[in-house]
Amino acid sequence: MATIPRQETATVSCPHCERETTISIPDDDVDLEIRRSVALYGDHTTVVCPADHEFWVYFC
């Protein structure tokens, strides 16, 4: 039987409207930095909130 790796998640607030969105994160110990604009480098994910605002969450 194959084991399914546990997917870590976090809830973040949109910096535009404060609506919450659940995202996948690489590890429980990671610090999250929410930005309205994309940076030139860094491990991140692009997020779209329920109101269709796009923002970026960086894993530090």
N, C-alpha and C positions, 0 to 999 in steps of 0.2 A: 504494500500500500504506500502510495506517495504522500509525503507530507507537504502541506501548503505553507509557505513562509508567511509569518504574521506580518500584516501590513500596518505600519504605524500611521496614525492620522493626527491632525491638529485642527482646531477651529481658529480662523483668523477673521478679523474685521476689515472690510473694505475701507481704504483710506479716503474714498470719495463720499460714501454714503453710510458707512458703519454697519452695513448688512454683513452677517456672518456667513462664511463659506468653509466647508471642511475640505482639507487638502491632505494628500499623502506626503509623509516626510520620511527621510532616509533612516532616522534614528531618533529614539526618545530623548537623547542627550543633546540634540542639536538646538542652537539658539536661532530664532526666526527674526529676520529683519524685513519689514514690509515697506515697499517703495512704490511710488507712483510712476517712476520711470525706470527703464532698464539700465543697468550698469554695464561697463565694458567687459567685466569678467566676474567669475564667482559661480558657485553651484546654486542654481535657482530653479523655480518653476513659475510659469505664467498662469495667472488665475483670472477668471472672469466671475464676478459676483452675480447674484440673481437679478440685479438691475443692469447687467451688461457692461459694467465698468471693468476695464482691464488693469491689472496691477501685477507686481512681481514680488515673490517671496524668496528671500535669499537664506541659505542654510549656512550658519556660521559655526 
